[in-house]
Amino acid sequence: MYQLNLAELSVAEFLNQYWQKKPLLIKGGFKHFVDPLTADELAGLATEEEIESRIVSCVDKQWDMQTGPFEDFSEFGDKGWTLLVQAVDHWHPLAAKLLDPFRFIPNWRIDDLMVSFSTPGGGVGPHLDQYDVFIIQGEGKRHWRVGMPDSNLQQLCPHPRLLQVSPFVDCIDVITEPGDILYIPPGCPHDGISVENSLNYSVGFRAPAQKDLLTGLADHLIDNDISGQRFSDAKRSAATSVGRIDETDLNQIQQLLQQLVADRNQLPHWFGNLITRAKHELDLNEPDPHYGEDEIAEYIDEGSVLSRTGGLRCCYYQQHNDSDLLLFINGDQITLPPDELLTAQLLCDNTELAAAENRHFISSAQRLLLLTNLINQGYWYFSE
């Protein structure tokens, strides 16, 4: 539905020249852009308890931030504020289509689609993020300034829940129009101020920190009751100071930890589970009553189309062609036989499965059972 236009750049050239290196204005990145939702629809999402939303405003140079759900927007006036709604792709199937053109980056790196509505003068102030983002201009216009990473920038906190940066030198200064796209790498300061009522769509990417990875590994070890090797010191010499931690002991502790992290037998299991867990609530609609396998087969025979629930994270891993396939869906692992690569690819590489693709799942009882279970969990649903 949305086709990314990189002008004279190929995807490979974009990745080589810009990805995580420098910002880029993609003028007319989406030709003849049509907003997938309206400002009123976005406001409607912000009234829901389970959807994360916030409003950032600045009046007389005084910054404020309030978190949703919101019942009334009239108190904010007609200028100087921005409504931001996280994970809109979880709740709005048409908006979720905006993620598809950016899937030249692996699924596990894609975070969510944040959508913002700003009144004239609205923005969140100059700031930087620790992840890549594509910002798509929808309805209206916005004045953007983007700079390169600068270690001299200072963090500012004009409000207890707002983190901004000191003034920066820009390398991009532009007023974006519908269909324009800004690519901003991690650490690049940027500031967007709405010229008129406007919508923006931010496609964010995950960049797990070492802390998050180690926490995920610790959770995996606890959940699976894996203790690993214990410290041992059969060649210990008598201590000259019993209160001292010496370098030999620290080296051995470090080696124990490194061996744990370096275990490639465990790595795909805990990482796959960690990286496919939803960060925001999913709009799961579990069918009631559950479908039987014969009903699923009948729908597929009739040519029905399957859609994946917005925000559902799916990845797979196969070390060798003759090794089992590990399929990860929403933090759970499903082990498939080595020859089921196409099954894993269909489920992970597509957000919609056409009638011809669905027939793959009725060609074996095991595939049909797998698909039935996924549909009954609300992960996939018949859209036609």
FENBEL-V805024 format. One line per field, one symbol per residue. psi: psi as a letter, one per 30 degrees, with the letter a starting at -180 (. if undefined). burial: I if it has 16 or more other C-alpha atoms within 10 Angstrom, else O. Layout:
BEGIN
psi=???
burial=???
END
This chain:
BEGIN
psi=ekkkjgbfkleeeeeefejgellkkjkhejkhkkkflleeeeeeeffkefkkllkkljkhgjklkkkalkekffffaglglkkkklhffffjeeeffffefggfkleffkdljkkkkklkfklglklllglkkkjkkbkalkjkkkllkjffkkklifkfgkkallklkkfkjljklkfkkkkjlkfjklkkkkelklkkjjjlkkikleeeeeeeeeeeeeeghjfallklhfgklkkfjffkjleeeeeeeeeeeeeeefjfefeeeeeeeefgkkflkkikjkkjllkleeeeeeeeefglkkkkkkfkkkllkjelfglkkjkkjhgkkkkllfgheeeeeeeefkfkkleeeffefgfkeeeeeeeeeeeffgelljf.
burial=OOOIIIOOOOOOOOOOOOIIIIIIIIIIIIOOIOIOOOIOOIIOIIIOOOIIIIIIIIOOOOIIIOOIIIOOOOOOOOIIIIIIIIIIIIIIIOIIIIIOOOOOOOIIIIIIIIIIIIIIIIIIIIIIOOIIIIIIIIIIIIIIIIIIIOOOOOOOOOOOOOOIIOOIOOOIOOIIIIIIIIIIIIIIIIIIIIIIIIIIIIIIIIOOOOOOIOOIIOOIOOOOOOOOOOOOOOOOOOOOOOOOOOOOOOOOOOOIOOOIOOOOOOOIIIIIIIIIIIOIOIIIOIOOOOOOIOOIIOIIOOOIIIIIIIIIIIIIIIOOOOOIIIIIIIIOIOOIOOOOIOIIOIIIIOIIIOIOOIIOIIOOOOIIIIIIIIIIOIIIIOOO
END
